[in-house]
Amino acid sequence: MALTPRPVARLAAVLCAGALIGTLAACTPDEPKPTKTPAATTDGPIFESDEEAFEAAKAAYERFHEVLADVTASGGQGEENLDEVATGEELELARKDAAEYREVGAHTSGRIELDYDTDIQAFQEPDRGAVIQFTVCEDVSRVDLLDSAGTSLVESDRDPTTPFEVTVEGTTPDSLKVSRRWMHGSFC
């Protein structure tokens, strides 16, 4: 059984795999940036500074990538671990991709390297807690996507870097989860 277009496209975006075709369901047009406001609750601020918020957001994204890498490397097994690092739209997309890996017997090898932009594009405090948006370049030059026979599905001439805008949210620094990520711009 072949990978269906939506998961194939999502995998291609994550892995920059030129051999894979389809459209990226998780990709959305550029959105207006929310107004920057301090993160505060009735109990006081969640973060004392933008720098503290950014460090917590990076840590949340790195936890997300570790779990996602484990799930994809195991062919979609361990999907339940995604609940600890993702929420909302991103959790649903990651679950669908894990199911697709299991269905077709695909898996990854290697780890994505992350290079963060130092600016926070959005930092606000709605009812759901802190919401932090930032941009990151993902380098997949050391990642391979393999079919059930162990054959690479990645073209050798792929562009190994992809820019993403990422949203993490949570009510405490340790509870931040990735809620959304989408390809954004060409800053890598």
C-alpha positions as CSV (number, residue, x, y, z in Angstrom):
1,M,0.0,0.0,0.0
2,A,1.3,3.4,-0.9
3,L,1.3,6.5,1.3
4,T,-1.7,8.7,0.7
5,P,-1.1,12.3,-0.6
6,R,-1.7,14.2,2.7
7,P,0.7,12.3,4.9
8,V,3.2,12.0,2.1
9,A,3.1,15.7,1.7
10,R,3.5,16.3,5.4
11,L,6.4,13.9,5.5
12,A,7.9,15.6,2.6
13,A,7.6,19.0,4.3
14,V,9.2,17.7,7.5
15,L,11.9,15.8,5.7
16,C,12.1,17.9,2.6
17,A,11.8,14.7,0.6
18,G,11.5,15.7,-3.0
19,A,10.6,12.2,-4.1
20,L,7.3,12.5,-2.2
21,I,4.3,14.2,-3.8
22,G,1.1,15.9,-2.7
23,T,0.0,19.1,-1.0
24,L,0.9,20.1,2.5
25,A,-2.3,20.0,4.6
26,A,-0.5,21.6,7.6
27,C,0.7,24.5,5.6
28,T,-1.3,27.7,5.9
29,P,-0.9,31.2,4.5
30,D,1.0,33.8,6.5
31,E,-1.2,35.0,9.3
32,P,-1.3,38.4,11.0
33,K,1.0,38.5,14.1
34,P,-0.8,38.8,17.4
35,T,0.0,41.9,19.5
36,K,2.8,41.3,21.9
37,T,1.6,41.4,25.5
38,P,3.1,40.3,28.8
39,A,2.3,36.8,30.0
40,A,0.3,37.1,33.2
41,T,-2.4,35.3,35.0
42,T,-4.4,36.2,38.0
43,D,-1.6,34.5,40.1
44,G,1.1,36.6,38.4
45,P,3.2,36.3,35.3
46,I,4.1,32.9,33.8
47,F,7.4,34.3,32.5
48,E,9.4,37.2,33.8
49,S,10.8,38.1,30.4
50,D,10.7,37.3,26.7
51,E,14.0,35.5,27.0
52,E,12.6,33.2,29.7
53,A,9.5,32.5,27.5
54,F,11.6,31.8,24.5
55,E,13.8,29.4,26.4
56,A,10.7,27.5,27.6
57,A,9.3,27.5,24.1
58,K,12.5,26.1,22.7
59,A,12.6,23.4,25.4
60,A,9.0,22.4,24.5
61,Y,9.8,22.2,20.8
62,E,12.8,20.1,21.5
63,R,10.7,17.7,23.6
64,F,8.2,17.5,20.8
65,H,10.9,16.7,18.3
66,E,12.4,14.0,20.5
67,V,9.1,12.2,20.8
68,L,8.2,12.7,17.1
69,A,11.6,11.3,16.1
70,D,11.0,8.3,18.3
71,V,7.6,7.7,16.9
72,T,8.7,8.0,13.3
73,A,11.8,5.9,13.8
74,S,9.7,3.1,15.3
75,G,7.3,3.2,12.3
76,G,4.5,5.0,14.1
77,Q,4.7,3.1,17.3
78,G,4.4,5.1,20.6
79,E,1.8,7.5,19.2
80,E,0.3,7.9,22.8
81,N,3.5,9.7,23.8
82,L,2.6,12.6,21.5
83,D,-0.1,13.6,24.0
84,E,2.7,14.8,26.3
85,V,4.3,17.2,23.8
86,A,1.5,18.3,21.4
87,T,-2.0,19.6,21.5
88,G,-4.7,20.8,19.2
89,E,-4.1,20.8,15.4
90,E,-0.5,19.6,15.7
91,L,-1.4,16.6,17.9
92,E,-4.1,15.5,15.4
93,L,-1.7,15.8,12.4
94,A,1.1,13.9,14.2
95,R,-1.4,11.1,15.2
96,K,-2.5,10.8,11.5
97,D,1.1,10.6,10.4
98,A,1.9,8.0,13.0
99,A,-1.0,5.9,11.7
100,E,0.2,6.3,8.2
101,Y,3.7,5.2,9.1
102,R,2.3,2.0,10.7
103,E,0.0,1.3,7.8
104,V,2.7,1.4,5.2
105,G,5.7,0.3,7.2
106,A,7.7,3.5,6.8
107,H,10.2,4.7,9.3
108,T,12.9,7.4,9.7
109,S,16.5,7.2,10.6
110,G,18.5,10.1,12.0
111,R,17.6,13.3,13.8
112,I,16.5,16.8,12.7
113,E,18.8,19.7,13.7
114,L,17.1,22.9,14.8
115,D,18.3,26.4,14.3
116,Y,16.1,29.0,16.1
117,D,15.5,32.6,15.1
118,T,16.0,34.6,18.3
119,D,12.9,36.7,18.0
120,I,9.5,35.8,19.4
121,Q,6.9,36.7,16.9
122,A,4.0,36.5,19.3
123,F,3.9,36.3,23.1
124,Q,0.5,36.7,24.6
125,E,-1.8,35.5,27.4
126,P,-5.3,34.4,26.3
127,D,-7.5,32.2,28.5
128,R,-5.5,29.1,27.6
129,G,-2.2,30.4,29.1
130,A,0.9,31.6,27.4
131,V,1.0,31.4,23.6
132,I,4.4,31.8,22.1
133,Q,5.2,31.9,18.4
134,F,8.7,31.7,17.0
135,T,10.5,30.6,13.8
136,V,12.9,27.8,13.4
137,C,14.9,26.2,10.5
138,E,14.8,22.5,10.5
139,D,17.8,20.8,8.9
140,V,17.0,17.2,7.7
141,S,20.3,16.5,6.0
142,R,20.9,13.7,8.5
143,V,17.4,12.2,8.2
144,D,16.2,9.5,5.9
145,L,12.7,8.3,5.3
146,L,12.7,4.5,4.5
147,D,10.0,2.2,3.2
148,S,9.3,-1.2,4.7
149,A,12.1,-2.8,2.7
150,G,14.6,-0.2,3.9
151,T,14.8,1.7,0.7
152,S,15.2,5.5,1.0
153,L,12.2,7.6,-0.2
154,V,14.3,10.8,-0.2
155,E,15.9,12.2,-3.3
156,S,19.5,13.1,-3.1
157,D,19.0,16.6,-4.3
158,R,16.5,17.7,-1.7
159,D,16.8,21.0,0.0
160,P,17.7,20.0,3.6
161,T,16.3,23.1,5.4
162,T,12.7,24.1,5.9
163,P,11.5,27.2,7.8
164,F,8.7,26.7,10.2
165,E,6.6,29.0,12.3
166,V,5.8,27.3,15.6
167,T,3.2,27.9,18.2
168,V,3.5,26.5,21.7
169,E,1.1,27.1,24.5
170,G,0.5,26.2,28.2
171,T,-0.3,27.5,31.6
172,T,3.1,26.9,33.1
173,P,6.7,26.7,31.6
174,D,6.7,22.9,32.0
175,S,3.3,22.4,30.5
176,L,4.0,24.1,27.1
177,K,3.1,21.9,24.1
178,V,3.3,22.4,20.4
179,S,-0.1,23.3,19.1
180,R,0.7,24.3,15.6
181,R,3.5,24.6,13.1
182,W,3.6,25.5,9.5
183,M,6.1,26.2,6.7
184,H,6.7,29.9,6.7
185,G,8.9,32.2,4.5
186,S,12.4,31.5,3.3
187,F,14.6,32.7,6.1
188,C,16.8,29.6,6.5
